[in-house]
């Protein structure tokens, strides 16, 4: 690992830890730990539990991106070059922002602006959709179904379609986050996420099956 190259991203990973340390003495011993879909607090816990948030979000994602290319049996991820680094930066930064948002919400005991985080997820969908077609077949990143992993052509076609769906879905999520109130926006977000997840999976099976039938 090139420490000098990774230092800016390591700083981003540590931001939620720094923020949590900064506000630690301002927090009560019992803090909100979970909100329901309406943004209402439905569970409290000890404030020490908050340390799990930056560990499971930016830190874990960052570590995964460090480890996975080294254990990729086909070494496909390393062949992505700068594209893999870009995806790592995007996902790790997103997770750090999400952790900051959650800790900030805990401090203020309010999750009223959940549209903001959904909007951020929409932006992430747009960016990832744009990168889907560049992801090489591998066991760790992308639309990993038995059929995409079995056949490289199926992988490419599935990610080409998935990229378009995620890009368009992300635009819809961003627009609805700006237009709709939080309750209908959550519903739209869940529907869009379901569509862009399920369709590529089904599509990968269909083109794989058709490919087998044509060979027979």
C-alpha positions in Angstrom: 0.0 0.0 0.0 1.3 3.4 -1.0 0.7 5.4 2.3 1.2 8.8 0.7 -1.4 8.0 -2.0 -3.8 6.5 0.5 -3.5 9.3 3.1 -6.3 11.6 1.8 -8.7 8.6 1.8 -7.6 7.5 5.2 -8.3 11.0 6.5 -11.8 10.7 5.0 -12.3 7.3 6.7 -11.3 8.9 10.1 -13.5 11.9 9.9 -16.5 10.2 11.6 -14.2 9.0 14.4 -12.9 12.6 14.9 -16.4 14.0 14.8 -17.7 11.4 17.3 -14.7 12.2 19.6 -15.5 15.9 19.3 -19.1 15.6 20.4 -18.6 12.7 22.9 -19.0 14.8 26.0 -22.1 16.5 24.6 -23.9 13.2 24.2 -26.1 11.7 27.0 -25.4 8.1 28.2 -28.5 6.9 26.3 -28.7 7.9 22.7 -31.0 7.0 19.7 -29.7 3.9 17.9 -32.5 3.2 15.4 -35.2 5.0 13.6 -38.3 3.5 11.8 -39.2 4.2 8.2 -41.1 7.4 9.4 -38.0 8.8 11.0 -39.2 8.1 14.5 -36.8 6.8 17.2 -37.6 3.2 18.1 -34.5 2.1 20.0 -32.1 3.7 22.4 -28.7 2.4 23.5 -25.4 3.2 25.3 -23.4 5.9 23.5 -20.4 3.6 23.4 -22.4 1.7 20.7 -21.9 4.6 18.3 -18.3 3.6 17.7 -19.8 0.7 15.6 -21.1 3.2 13.0 -17.8 4.4 11.6 -16.2 1.0 12.0 -18.9 -0.8 10.0 -19.3 1.9 7.4 -16.2 3.7 6.1 -13.5 1.7 7.9 -14.8 -1.8 6.9 -15.5 -0.7 3.3 -12.0 0.7 3.1 -10.4 -2.5 4.5 -12.4 -4.6 2.1 -11.1 -2.6 -0.9 -7.5 -3.1 0.4 -7.9 -6.8 0.9 -10.1 -8.0 -1.9 -7.8 -7.2 -4.8 -5.0 -9.2 -3.1 -7.2 -12.4 -2.8 -9.0 -12.1 -6.1 -8.2 -15.5 -7.6 -8.3 -14.3 -11.2 -6.6 -10.9 -10.5 -9.3 -9.2 -12.5 -9.8 -6.3 -10.1 -6.1 -5.2 -10.3 -6.5 -5.0 -14.1 -9.1 -2.3 -13.6 -6.3 0.1 -12.6 -7.5 3.6 -11.8 -11.2 2.7 -12.1 -11.0 0.4 -9.1 -9.3 3.2 -7.1 -12.1 5.6 -8.2 -14.8 3.2 -7.1 -13.0 2.7 -3.7 -12.8 6.5 -3.2 -16.5 7.0 -4.1 -17.8 4.2 -1.9 -15.6 4.9 1.1 -16.4 8.7 0.9 -20.1 7.9 0.7 -19.9 5.6 3.7 -18.0 8.3 5.7 -20.6 10.9 4.8 -23.4 8.4 5.8 -21.6 7.8 9.2 -21.3 11.5 9.8 -25.0 12.0 9.0 -26.0 9.2 11.4 -23.8 10.5 14.2 -25.1 14.1 13.6 -28.7 12.8 13.7 -28.0 10.9 17.0 -26.5 14.1 18.5 -29.7 16.1 17.5 -32.0 13.1 18.2 -33.7 13.8 14.9 -33.7 11.9 11.6 -36.0 14.4 9.9 -34.0 15.0 6.8 -33.7 11.5 5.5 -34.4 12.8 2.0 -30.9 14.1 2.0 -29.3 10.7 2.5 -31.6 9.2 -0.1 -30.5 11.9 -2.5 -26.9 11.0 -1.8 -27.7 7.3 -2.5 -29.3 8.4 -5.8 -26.1 10.2 -6.7 -24.1 7.0 -5.8 -26.4 5.0 -8.1 -25.7 7.4 -11.0 -21.9 7.2 -10.5 -21.9 3.4 -10.1 -24.1 3.0 -13.1 -21.6 4.9 -15.1 -18.9 2.6 -14.0 -20.7 -0.8 -14.3 -19.7 -1.4 -17.9 -16.0 -1.0 -17.0 -16.0 -3.6 -14.2 -14.2 -6.8 -15.1 -15.8 -10.2 -14.2 -14.8 -11.0 -10.6 -16.2 -12.6 -7.4 -16.4 -9.4 -5.3 -17.7 -6.3 -7.1 -20.6 -5.9 -9.5 -23.7 -8.0 -10.3 -22.4 -11.4 -9.2 -24.9 -14.1 -10.1 -24.1 -17.7 -10.9 -24.7 -16.8 -14.6 -22.6 -13.7 -14.8 -19.7 -15.5 -13.1 -20.0 -18.5 -15.4 -19.9 -16.6 -18.6 -18.0 -13.4 -19.5 -20.4 -12.4 -22.2 -23.3 -12.7 -19.8 -21.3 -10.5 -17.3 -20.7 -7.8 -19.9 -24.3 -7.7 -21.2 -25.7 -7.8 -17.7 -23.5 -4.9 -16.5 -24.3 -2.9 -19.7 -28.0 -3.1 -18.9 -27.4 -2.7 -15.1 -25.4 0.4 -15.7 -28.2 2.0 -17.7 -30.8 1.0 -15.1 -28.7 2.3 -12.1 -27.9 5.5 -13.9 -31.6 6.3 -14.8 -32.8 5.0 -11.4 -30.3 7.3 -9.7 -31.6 10.3 -11.6 -35.2 9.4 -10.6 -34.2 9.0 -6.9 -32.4 12.4 -6.9 -35.4 14.1 -8.5 -37.9 12.6 -6.2 -35.8 13.4 -3.2 -36.0 17.1 -4.2 -39.7 17.0 -5.0 -41.5 14.6 -2.7 -42.0 14.6 1.0 -40.0 12.0 3.0 -42.7 9.3 3.3 -43.6 8.9 -0.4 -40.0 9.4 -1.3 -39.0 6.4 0.9 -41.6 4.3 -1.0 -40.3 5.5 -4.4 -36.7 4.9 -3.3 -37.4 1.3 -2.2 -39.3 0.6 -5.5 -36.6 2.0 -7.7 -33.9 0.1 -5.7 -35.9 -3.1 -6.1 -36.3 -2.6 -9.9 -32.6 -1.8 -10.6 -31.5 -4.8 -8.5 -33.9 -7.5 -9.7 -34.1 -6.8 -13.4 -30.3 -7.3 -14.0 -30.4 -10.6 -12.0 -33.3 -11.9 -14.0 -31.8 -10.7 -17.3 -28.5 -12.5 -16.5 -30.4 -15.8 -16.1 -32.4 -15.3 -19.3 -29.4 -14.5 -21.6 -27.4 -17.3 -19.9 -30.2 -19.8 -20.5 -30.7 -18.6 -24.1 -26.9 -19.0 -24.7 -27.0 -22.6 -23.6 -30.0 -23.4 -25.7 -28.3 -21.9 -28.8 -25.2 -24.0 -28.2 -27.3 -27.1 -27.9 
